[in-house]
């Protein structure tokens, strides 16, 4: 089972979802995505092992492409697209909102089950955050639980990551 928590994995998979009919070498992907070579290599090999990507050799080069003809690829693509839609919709609801400095999503939604939990950092007025997220909640078809923290309570990204684990995704 592939976890979509890795930023590198999400970037690689997003490229293949948007370019299903194209091939890509490992070296080209590293340049395109500007990620660490070892991380990209691990992701490619993991996706190939899970039958989401396929590869072929031409000389010394190895070309990877989406295994669009497999059920595994379609399964992960569906999960990926739903999750990307959730994150995009929540981000759109809170971006440029006065008083919101940052927002992190975590919890069961990462694996496409359960509520979406958000930590909103800032000093936004009363129910303004809740009001903005009501329409997003209806759009994504999930309940959104909001935990508001002031900048003083927040204490920084490292502390939050320690509390929530590596699974937290920064939206704003």
C-alpha positions, 0 to 999 in steps of 0.5 A, spaced: 500 500 500 502 506 498 502 512 503 501 519 499 504 522 505 511 523 501 511 530 498 516 527 493 511 521 491 505 526 490 509 530 486 512 524 482 505 521 481 502 528 479 506 528 473 504 521 471 497 523 472 497 529 468 502 525 463 499 518 462 502 517 455 509 520 456 515 517 458 520 520 463 527 518 465 529 518 473 534 524 471 529 528 467 524 527 473 529 530 478 531 536 474 523 537 473 521 536 480 527 539 483 527 534 489 533 530 492 535 524 487 535 518 492 528 520 494 526 520 487 529 514 485 526 510 492 519 513 489 520 510 482 522 504 485 516 503 490 511 505 484 514 500 480 513 495 485 506 497 486 505 496 479 503 503 478 509 505 474 512 501 469 519 501 466 523 499 460 530 500 458 533 503 452 541 502 452 543 504 458 537 509 460 531 506 463 524 510 461 518 510 466 511 511 464 504 510 468 501 503 468 495 506 466 492 499 464 493 496 471 487 496 476 493 499 481 494 505 477 487 507 477 485 505 484 491 510 486 489 515 481 482 515 484 485 516 491 490 521 489 485 526 485 480 526 491 485 528 496 488 533 491 481 536 490 480 536 498 486 540 499 485 544 493 478 546 496 480 547 503 486 552 501 481 556 496 477 557 502 482 560 507 487 563 502 488 570 503 483 570 509 485 576 514 487 573 520 489 566 518 497 565 518 497 558 516 493 551 516 495 544 516 490 538 515 491 531 518 488 525 520 484 520 516 482 524 510 489 522 508 487 515 506 480 517 504 476 515 510 474 519 516 473 527 517 478 532 515 482 535 521 485 542 520 489 546 525 488 553 523 493 558 526 492 566 526 487 571 529 481 570 525 475 573 527 470 569 531 466 564 526 469 567 520 473 561 519 468 556 520 463 560 515 468 560 510 469 552 511 462 551 511 461 551 503 468 547 502 465 542 507 459 541 503 463 541 496 468 535 499 462 531 502 466 531 509 466 533 515 471 539 517 474 539 524 477 546 526 482 547 531 484 554 532 491 556 535 493 563 536 500 564 533 503 564 541 500 557 542 502 555 535 510 555 537 512 553 530 512 548 525 517 543 528 512 543 534 506 542 530 509 536 526 511 533 533 504 533 535 501 531 529 506 526 526 509 527 519 502 526 516 500 533 517 500 537 510 500 545 510 495 548 506 496 555 507 
